[in-house]
Amino acid sequence: MSPLAFMKEGETAEIVGEPLMRRLRHHHGHCCGNVGPSAAYDARCHRGGPGHDHLNDMGLRPGKRVQMIANSGTGPLILLVDESRIALGRGVAMKIYVRRIEA
């Protein structure tokens, strides 16, 4: 697992969640058993913090496959999600974890 921002152009990955820091902004972990810096987002018991609905609306949710179209190392990333191209800021991309899919 690694942040979406670390993907190289042409790579495909599956979104596995968001890091704990995102979850902590919303509540104190009372409904999720995951605790610690490596704990991942749990979509079954949590609806996310500010902006989370917007990411879901763009198709960026756990289980979704994405392909990196452009990642120059600075500035926004361009992703292919379903049949749409999405520009995503690097800061947000660092908070979304993915599992690379070998071609």
BELMONOR-V744750 format. One line per field, one symbol per residue. psi: psi as a letter, one per 30 degrees, with the letter a starting at -180 (. if undefined). Layout:
# BELMONOR-V744750
psi: ???
This chain:
# BELMONOR-V744750
psi: klkeffklkfkklkkfalleeeeffeaggffkfkklfgklkjffgkflakfeeeeeefgilkfkklkjekjfflallkljjcgkkkkkkeeefffkkljkkk.
